[in-house]
Amino acid sequence: MPSKNDKDIEIGSKVENAVVAVASDDNVESSSAATPATTAAPTAIVVVAAAPPAKAASDETDATSNGNTNAKSTTPTTKEATTAATQEQSSKQESAGLQANIQPMQQSIAGKMDEDATLTNFKVLYVVTQLCGLTMIILVSCWVGIHLGGVGGTANPKLEFNWHPLFMTIGLIFLYGNSILVYRGFRNVRKKTLKFAHAGIHLTAFVLTVIALITVFDSHNLPVPPIPNMYSLHSWIGMGAVIVFGLQYVAGFTAYLAPGWRQALKVAYMPLHIYFGLFGFVLAIASALMGITEKALFSISDYSSFSSSGVMANSLGCLYVIFGALVVYLVTEGSYKRKPLPEDAVLLTGVNE
């Protein structure tokens, strides 16, 4: 099918042929000297020749129209690209913001899980420590009651002595260790209450320790002839533990329960209070081991034959070591430290901690 341009070319060709024919006729007539006809011919040529510029103008119009159309079609594409870029940037910002919010939450959850696991470990070890301590008291009671003949008063100094290992085990080992652990074992109790509990347990342990010392001195002084005092390493280490324990109690009471000490002095003294508290406890464990060995050697004739009394004494000594090791670990492990509660505001001294 012929295109529009082919039709235009065909029409132009026919017009040119017609013009040539007219020009030929005009040339014939020009021999008779007719001047106006000659003038009209160029006019016809000019009129016919004006047709191609119209085509060019049409083509230019079409090109302009096509350009406008292309421009119109390009404009939405640019807008869409800009919108897509904006949406992508907004999405990235939202993703970054969401990530920034999620990361602290993840860290908080992880920290909470670690804290829960640490607290669970502490609770398990704390229960094991208490079971070990109670077993230790039961075992020393059985050892005293069954193998050492029980307890007595001043009328029987030998039986009166048996109060000494029983009260020392309860007071200077079990209660002393628990007074050290009270802050971590009851971490959800107000600190002021724990201070009273700490001081009260210490006081009870001190009273039992004094009674135990009285019984051992009676058992040495009342017999005839009397037994010398303070000659063994056990007595030296034991007395040192009692002295450290007593000084610790007085210093701690005046520093943290009685008014008068400035906050700076309390803070400065706290490391010493902790150190000497543990030092006295370790001395008590060491002294108890020496005392058990000394009593077994003096009182159990068949100790070297693995008698039941000797095995029980050795087992008691092992429980002393296990209990002491657990107490020292629980009180020195940093992750087990008690965290302050919001209500831990003011002590009896009126000083914030």
C-alpha positions as CSV (number, residue, x, y, z in Angstrom):
1,M,0.0,0.0,0.0
2,P,1.6,3.4,-1.1
3,S,2.5,5.7,1.8
4,K,1.6,9.3,2.2
5,N,5.0,10.4,1.0
6,D,4.7,8.4,-2.2
7,K,1.3,10.0,-2.9
8,D,2.7,13.4,-2.4
9,I,5.6,12.7,-4.8
10,E,3.1,11.4,-7.5
11,I,1.0,14.5,-7.2
12,G,4.0,16.8,-7.4
13,S,5.1,14.9,-10.6
14,K,1.7,15.4,-12.2
15,V,1.7,19.1,-11.4
16,E,5.2,19.5,-12.9
17,N,4.0,17.8,-16.1
18,A,1.0,20.1,-16.3
19,V,3.3,23.1,-15.7
20,V,5.6,22.0,-18.5
21,A,2.6,21.6,-20.8
22,V,1.4,25.0,-20.0
23,A,4.8,26.5,-20.5
24,S,5.0,24.8,-23.9
25,D,1.7,26.4,-25.0
26,D,2.9,29.7,-23.7
27,N,6.1,29.5,-25.7
28,V,4.0,28.9,-28.8
29,E,1.9,31.9,-28.1
30,S,5.0,34.0,-27.3
31,S,5.9,34.1,-30.9
32,S,2.9,36.4,-31.4
33,A,4.4,38.6,-28.6
34,A,1.8,38.1,-25.8
35,T,3.7,39.3,-22.7
36,P,1.0,38.8,-19.9
37,A,1.0,35.0,-20.5
38,T,4.7,34.9,-19.9
39,T,4.2,36.7,-16.6
40,A,1.4,34.3,-15.5
41,A,3.6,31.2,-16.0
42,P,6.0,32.0,-13.3
43,T,3.0,32.7,-11.0
44,A,1.7,29.2,-11.7
45,I,5.1,27.8,-11.0
46,V,5.4,29.7,-7.8
47,V,2.0,28.6,-6.6
48,V,2.7,24.9,-7.4
49,A,6.2,25.1,-6.0
50,A,4.9,26.3,-2.7
51,A,3.4,22.8,-2.0
52,P,6.7,21.1,-0.8
53,P,7.3,23.7,2.0
54,A,3.8,22.8,3.3
55,K,5.0,19.2,3.6
56,A,8.1,20.3,5.4
57,A,6.0,22.4,7.7
58,S,3.8,19.4,8.3
59,D,6.8,17.2,8.9
60,E,8.1,19.8,11.3
61,T,4.8,19.9,13.1
62,D,4.7,16.1,13.3
63,A,8.2,16.1,14.6
64,T,7.4,18.8,17.2
65,S,4.2,16.8,18.1
66,N,6.3,13.7,18.4
67,G,8.9,15.5,20.5
68,N,6.2,16.8,22.8
69,T,4.7,13.4,23.1
70,N,8.1,11.9,23.9
71,A,8.7,14.7,26.4
72,K,5.3,14.0,27.9
73,S,6.0,10.3,28.0
74,T,9.5,10.9,29.5
75,T,8.2,13.2,32.3
76,P,6.1,10.4,34.1
77,T,9.1,8.1,33.9
78,T,11.3,10.6,35.7
79,K,8.7,11.2,38.3
80,E,8.3,7.4,38.8
81,A,12.1,7.1,39.2
82,T,12.2,9.9,41.7
83,T,9.3,8.4,43.7
84,A,11.0,5.0,43.7
85,A,14.3,6.4,44.9
86,T,12.4,8.3,47.7
87,Q,10.6,5.2,48.7
88,E,13.8,3.2,48.7
89,Q,15.6,5.8,50.8
90,S,12.6,5.9,53.2
91,S,12.6,2.2,53.4
92,K,16.3,2.2,54.2
93,Q,15.8,4.8,56.9
94,E,12.9,2.8,58.5
95,S,15.0,-0.4,58.3
96,A,17.9,1.4,60.0
97,G,15.6,2.9,62.7
98,L,14.1,-0.5,63.3
99,Q,17.5,-2.1,63.6
100,A,18.6,0.6,66.0
101,N,15.5,-0.2,68.2
102,I,15.9,-3.9,67.9
103,Q,19.6,-4.1,68.8
104,P,19.2,-2.6,72.3
105,M,16.2,-4.9,72.9
106,Q,18.3,-7.9,71.8
107,Q,21.2,-6.8,74.1
108,S,18.8,-6.3,76.9
109,I,17.2,-9.7,76.4
110,A,20.6,-11.3,76.2
111,G,21.8,-9.5,79.3
112,K,18.6,-10.6,81.1
113,M,19.1,-14.2,80.1
114,D,22.7,-14.1,81.3
115,E,21.6,-12.5,84.6
116,D,19.0,-15.1,85.1
117,A,21.5,-17.9,84.4
118,T,24.0,-16.4,86.8
119,L,21.3,-16.0,89.5
120,T,20.3,-19.6,88.9
121,N,23.9,-20.8,89.4
122,F,24.1,-18.8,92.6
123,K,20.9,-20.3,94.0
124,V,22.1,-23.8,93.3
125,L,25.4,-23.3,94.9
126,Y,23.8,-21.4,97.8
127,V,21.5,-24.3,98.5
128,V,24.4,-26.8,98.3
129,T,26.3,-24.6,100.8
130,Q,23.4,-24.7,103.2
131,L,23.0,-28.4,102.9
132,C,26.7,-28.9,103.5
133,G,26.5,-26.7,106.6
134,L,23.5,-28.5,108.0
135,T,25.1,-31.9,107.3
136,M,28.2,-30.6,109.1
137,I,26.2,-29.7,112.2
138,I,24.4,-33.0,112.2
139,L,27.7,-34.9,111.8
140,V,29.5,-33.1,114.6
141,S,26.4,-33.6,116.9
142,C,26.6,-37.4,116.1
143,W,30.3,-37.5,116.6
144,V,30.0,-35.7,120.0
145,G,27.0,-37.6,121.2
146,I,27.9,-41.1,120.0
147,H,31.7,-41.3,119.9
148,L,32.8,-38.7,122.5
149,G,30.2,-39.7,125.2
150,G,27.9,-36.7,125.0
151,V,28.0,-33.3,126.8
152,G,28.1,-32.3,130.4
153,G,28.7,-29.5,132.9
154,T,31.5,-28.4,135.2
155,A,31.1,-31.5,137.3
156,N,32.5,-33.5,134.4
157,P,35.1,-31.4,132.6
158,K,35.8,-34.1,130.0
159,L,32.1,-34.0,128.9
160,E,32.0,-30.2,129.3
161,F,34.7,-30.0,126.6
162,N,32.4,-31.6,124.1
163,W,30.4,-28.4,123.9
164,H,33.5,-26.8,122.4
165,P,33.5,-28.5,118.9
166,L,29.7,-28.3,118.7
167,F,29.4,-24.6,119.5
168,M,32.4,-23.6,117.5
169,T,31.0,-25.5,114.5
170,I,27.6,-23.8,114.8
171,G,28.9,-20.4,115.7
172,L,32.3,-19.7,114.3
173,I,31.8,-21.7,111.1
174,F,28.2,-22.1,110.1
175,L,26.7,-18.8,111.4
176,Y,29.9,-16.9,110.6
177,G,29.7,-18.1,107.0
178,N,26.0,-17.3,106.7
179,S,26.5,-13.8,108.1
180,I,28.9,-13.2,105.3
181,L,26.5,-14.6,102.7
182,V,23.4,-12.8,104.0
183,Y,23.6,-9.9,101.5
184,R,23.8,-12.2,98.5
185,G,21.6,-14.9,99.8
186,F,18.7,-12.5,100.4
187,R,19.3,-10.0,97.6
188,N,15.7,-9.0,97.3
189,V,15.5,-7.7,101.0
190,R,16.2,-4.1,101.8
191,K,19.8,-3.3,102.7
192,K,18.9,-1.8,106.1
193,T,17.2,-5.1,107.1
194,L,20.1,-7.1,105.8
195,K,22.5,-5.0,108.0
196,F,20.5,-5.9,111.1
197,A,20.5,-9.5,110.0
198,H,24.2,-9.4,109.4
199,A,24.9,-7.9,112.8
200,G,22.4,-10.2,114.6
201,I,23.9,-13.4,113.1
202,H,27.4,-12.2,114.0
203,L,26.3,-11.5,117.5
204,T,24.7,-15.0,117.9
205,A,27.9,-16.5,116.5
206,F,30.0,-14.5,118.9
207,V,27.9,-15.6,122.0
208,L,28.3,-19.3,121.0
209,T,32.0,-18.8,120.4
210,V,32.5,-17.3,123.9
211,I,30.6,-20.2,125.5
212,A,32.8,-22.6,123.5
213,L,35.9,-20.9,124.8
214,I,34.6,-21.0,128.4
215,T,34.0,-24.8,128.1
216,V,37.5,-25.5,126.8
217,F,39.2,-23.5,129.5
218,D,37.0,-25.2,132.2
219,S,38.0,-28.6,130.7
220,H,41.7,-27.6,131.1
221,N,41.5,-25.8,134.5
222,L,39.0,-28.0,136.5
223,P,40.7,-31.4,136.3
224,V,43.3,-32.4,138.9
225,P,46.0,-31.9,137.8
226,P,45.0,-29.2,135.4
227,I,45.9,-29.3,131.7
228,P,48.1,-26.4,130.3
229,N,46.3,-23.8,128.2
230,M,47.3,-22.3,124.8
231,Y,50.2,-24.5,124.1
232,S,49.1,-26.0,120.7
233,L,49.0,-24.5,117.2
234,H,45.2,-25.1,117.2
235,S,44.8,-22.9,120.3
236,W,46.9,-20.1,118.8
237,I,45.1,-20.1,115.4
238,G,41.8,-20.5,117.1
239,M,42.3,-17.6,119.4
240,G,43.5,-15.5,116.5
241,A,40.3,-16.2,114.6
242,V,38.2,-15.2,117.7
243,I,40.1,-12.0,118.1
244,V,39.8,-11.0,114.4
245,F,36.1,-12.0,114.6
246,G,35.5,-9.8,117.6
247,L,37.3,-6.8,116.3
248,Q,35.5,-7.1,113.0
249,Y,32.2,-7.1,114.8
250,V,33.0,-4.0,116.8
251,A,34.4,-2.1,113.8
252,G,31.6,-3.0,111.5
253,F,28.9,-2.1,114.0
254,T,30.4,1.3,114.7
255,A,31.0,2.1,111.1
256,Y,27.7,1.0,109.5
257,L,25.1,0.9,112.2
258,A,26.1,3.5,114.8
259,P,26.2,7.1,113.8
260,G,29.4,9.1,113.6
261,W,31.4,7.9,110.7
262,R,31.5,10.1,107.6
263,Q,30.5,8.5,104.3
264,A,34.1,8.8,102.9
265,L,35.4,6.8,105.9
266,K,32.7,4.2,105.4
267,V,33.7,3.8,101.8
268,A,37.4,3.6,102.6
269,Y,36.9,1.1,105.3
270,M,34.6,-1.3,103.4
271,P,37.4,-3.2,101.5
272,L,39.2,-3.8,104.9
273,H,35.9,-4.9,106.4
274,I,35.4,-7.5,103.6
275,Y,39.0,-8.7,103.7
276,F,39.3,-9.2,107.4
277,G,35.9,-10.8,107.6
278,L,37.0,-13.5,105.1
279,F,40.4,-13.7,106.8
280,G,38.8,-14.5,110.2
281,F,36.5,-17.0,108.6
282,V,39.4,-18.8,106.9
283,L,41.3,-18.8,110.2
284,A,38.3,-20.4,111.9
285,I,38.2,-23.2,109.2
286,A,41.9,-23.8,109.6
287,S,41.6,-23.9,113.4
288,A,38.7,-26.3,113.3
289,L,40.7,-28.7,111.1
290,M,43.5,-28.6,113.6
291,G,41.2,-29.1,116.5
292,I,39.4,-32.1,114.9
293,T,42.8,-33.8,114.2
294,E,44.1,-33.0,117.7
295,K,40.9,-34.5,119.4
296,A,41.0,-37.6,117.2
297,L,44.6,-38.3,118.0
298,F,44.0,-37.8,121.8
299,S,40.6,-39.5,122.1
300,I,40.4,-42.3,119.4
301,S,42.7,-45.1,120.3
302,D,42.2,-47.0,117.1
303,Y,42.3,-43.9,114.9
304,S,45.0,-45.5,112.6
305,S,42.7,-48.5,112.0
306,F,40.0,-46.5,110.2
307,S,37.6,-46.8,113.0
308,S,34.1,-45.4,112.6
309,S,34.9,-42.5,115.0
310,G,38.0,-41.7,113.1
311,V,36.3,-41.8,109.7
312,M,33.5,-39.6,111.0
313,A,36.1,-37.1,112.3
314,N,37.8,-37.0,108.9
315,S,34.5,-36.6,107.1
316,L,33.6,-33.7,109.4
317,G,37.0,-32.1,108.5
318,C,36.2,-32.5,104.7
319,L,32.8,-30.8,105.3
320,Y,34.6,-27.9,106.9
321,V,36.7,-27.5,103.9
322,I,33.9,-27.8,101.4
323,F,31.6,-25.4,103.3
324,G,34.4,-22.9,103.7
325,A,35.4,-23.1,100.0
326,L,31.8,-22.6,98.9
327,V,31.3,-19.6,101.2
328,V,34.5,-17.9,100.0
329,Y,33.6,-18.5,96.3
330,L,30.0,-17.2,96.6
331,V,31.1,-14.1,98.4
332,T,34.0,-13.3,96.1
333,E,32.4,-14.0,92.7
334,G,31.7,-10.6,91.1
335,S,28.7,-11.8,89.1
336,Y,26.9,-12.9,92.2
337,K,27.1,-9.5,93.9
338,R,23.8,-8.1,95.1
339,K,22.4,-5.2,93.1
340,P,21.0,-2.2,95.0
341,L,17.2,-2.0,95.2
342,P,15.3,1.2,94.6
343,E,14.2,1.2,98.3
344,D,17.8,1.0,99.5
345,A,17.7,4.7,100.4
346,V,18.7,5.7,103.9
347,L,20.4,3.8,106.7
348,L,20.0,4.3,110.4
349,T,22.7,7.0,110.2
350,G,20.7,8.9,107.7
351,V,23.3,8.6,105.0
352,N,22.3,7.6,101.4
353,E,24.0,4.5,100.0
